[in-house]
Amino acid sequence: MFSPELVHVSESADYGGDQALRMSDGSPQDVEGFGERLHEVEKCVYDQQAYTFCFARTTKGGELAGYDAVSGRRLWLVGGPSDTEGRNAPLLLTAFHGAVYGQLLRDGQPGDPIVLDGKTGKDRELDLGAVPLLVNEYAALTSQGLYTTAG
C-alpha cells in the first residue's frame, strides 16, 4: 500500500513499470521516480500517518525516497544516480509515524540498523541495537523477538 488512497503495483501488464493506482477507480497517480527506465521499485511502506517510503534498485545502487502519501510528491532522495550528497541508501525495512527503519548496505549486503527522519531523510538514530521488521505504537518486532514500548 502506498497510502490510504493509493496502492503500489510493480510491473503491471496493463500499466508497464511501477505505478501507484487509486483504489477507488484504478486510475494511475503520478509519483516521481516511478516508471523511470533505470529504476526497479522493490518495496514501499506507508508510515500510517503522512509519508510513504520506497526503496528501488538503480544502475547506481540502492535508492530510498520519501513521499507525501496524499499527493505522491517526492520529498527527499538518498542514494541512486540523483543523490547529490553521495549517501548510500539504506535497505527499507519498515516505517511508523515519521520514522524510517532500515539497514545500511555494505557491499550490497544488509549491515547496521539506522532510523531516518521521514520528513527530511536525514539520519535520526544510528545506535538501535536491533533491526525492527514491524513497528507500531505498542511494540517492535525484530528477528530476536518482540519488544514492547515503555509506559
C-alpha positions in Angstrom: 0.0 0.0 0.0 1.3 3.4 -0.9 -1.2 5.4 1.2 -4.9 5.0 2.3 -5.9 6.0 -1.2 -3.1 4.6 -3.4 -1.7 1.1 -3.9 1.8 0.4 -5.4 1.7 -2.0 -8.3 5.0 -3.5 -9.7 5.5 -4.3 -13.3 1.8 -4.4 -14.2 1.0 -5.9 -17.6 -1.7 -3.2 -18.0 0.5 -0.2 -17.0 4.1 -1.2 -17.7 6.5 -0.4 -14.9 5.9 0.6 -11.3 2.7 2.6 -10.8 0.7 4.0 -8.0 -3.0 3.4 -8.6 -6.1 5.0 -7.0 -8.0 2.3 -5.1 -11.3 4.0 -5.8 -11.2 3.7 -9.6 -7.8 2.1 -10.6 -6.6 5.3 -12.3 -2.8 5.9 -12.2 -1.4 8.6 -9.9 1.8 10.4 -10.9 4.6 9.5 -8.5 8.1 11.0 -9.2 10.6 8.2 -9.9 8.0 5.5 -10.7 8.2 4.2 -14.2 11.7 5.5 -14.8 13.6 3.2 -17.1 16.5 2.6 -14.7 14.5 2.1 -11.5 13.1 -1.1 -10.1 11.0 -0.3 -7.0 11.3 -3.2 -4.5 9.2 -2.0 -1.6 7.0 0.8 -0.5 5.9 1.4 3.1 3.3 3.8 4.4 4.0 5.2 7.9 0.4 5.1 8.9 0.3 8.9 9.2 1.6 11.1 6.4 4.5 9.7 4.5 5.4 6.8 2.2 8.9 5.5 1.6 10.1 3.4 -1.4 13.3 1.5 -1.9 14.5 0.9 -5.5 17.4 -0.7 -7.2 19.0 1.5 -9.9 22.0 1.3 -12.1 24.0 3.2 -9.4 22.9 1.0 -6.4 20.0 1.4 -4.0 17.8 4.5 -3.7 15.4 5.4 -0.9 12.8 8.1 -1.4 10.3 9.7 0.9 6.9 10.9 -0.5 4.0 12.8 0.7 1.4 10.0 0.9 -1.5 12.0 -0.4 0.0 13.9 -3.3 2.7 11.4 -4.3 5.2 14.3 -4.4 8.8 13.2 -3.7 10.2 15.0 -0.6 13.7 13.6 -0.5 16.0 11.0 -2.0 19.0 9.1 -0.6 21.4 7.1 -2.9 21.0 6.3 -6.5 22.0 8.4 -9.5 20.2 11.6 -8.4 21.7 11.9 -4.9 23.9 15.0 -4.9 25.3 14.2 -1.4 26.8 10.9 -2.3 25.0 9.0 0.5 24.3 5.3 0.3 20.7 4.3 0.6 19.7 2.0 3.5 17.6 -1.0 2.7 14.0 -0.2 3.7 12.5 -2.4 6.4 9.5 -0.6 7.9 8.2 2.8 8.9 5.9 4.3 11.5 4.8 7.9 12.2 7.6 9.7 10.6 10.4 7.2 11.4 12.0 5.2 8.6 13.7 2.0 9.8 16.4 0.4 7.6 19.8 -1.3 7.3 22.8 0.3 5.8 24.1 -1.7 2.8 27.7 -2.7 2.9 28.9 -4.3 -0.4 25.3 -4.9 -1.3 24.5 -6.8 2.0 22.4 -5.5 4.9 24.5 -4.1 7.8 24.0 -1.8 10.7 20.4 -0.6 11.5 19.5 3.1 11.0 16.5 5.3 11.5 15.9 8.2 9.2 13.6 11.2 9.7 10.6 10.7 7.4 10.1 14.3 6.6 13.7 15.1 5.7 15.5 11.8 5.0 18.3 12.8 7.4 19.8 10.4 9.9 17.8 10.3 13.1 19.3 7.4 15.1 22.4 5.2 14.4 22.6 3.1 17.5 19.5 1.0 17.6 20.8 -2.3 18.9 18.1 -4.2 17.0 16.7 -4.1 13.5 12.8 -3.7 13.6 10.9 -5.5 10.9 7.5 -4.2 12.1 6.7 -1.2 14.4 3.6 0.3 15.9 2.6 2.3 18.9 2.8 -0.8 21.1 5.7 -2.9 20.1 8.6 -3.6 17.7 9.1 -7.0 16.1 12.7 -7.9 15.4 14.4 -11.2 14.4 15.4 -11.5 18.1 11.9 -11.1 19.4 9.1 -8.7 20.4 9.9 -5.5 22.3 7.0 -3.6 23.9 7.1 0.1 24.4 7.6 1.7 27.8 4.7 3.1 29.6 
